[in-house]
């Protein structure tokens, strides 16, 4: 069995994510630019640093998932919207849990 070099593996994995009809050099900037623009709009809606961090993670995850589809530019906005909603919900749920925990700890003192 022939061993595959790490360089060959990187080259092979890069070529798998190119959408048919586009070249690898033209696709990533468009997707990255769209992600950046959509993220900027989402970040303008919140001053909470925890929410903003969650939105950044959501944008990275949505972009990664969009790459797995045949039309990443088309699905990215919807994916990011869903991921942003989940991120906000998670942050607010965690804040509520911290508050309840703080109340319990103050009663135990």
Helices and strands as residue ranges (DSSP letters): H 6-16, H 24-43, H 49-67, H 72-108
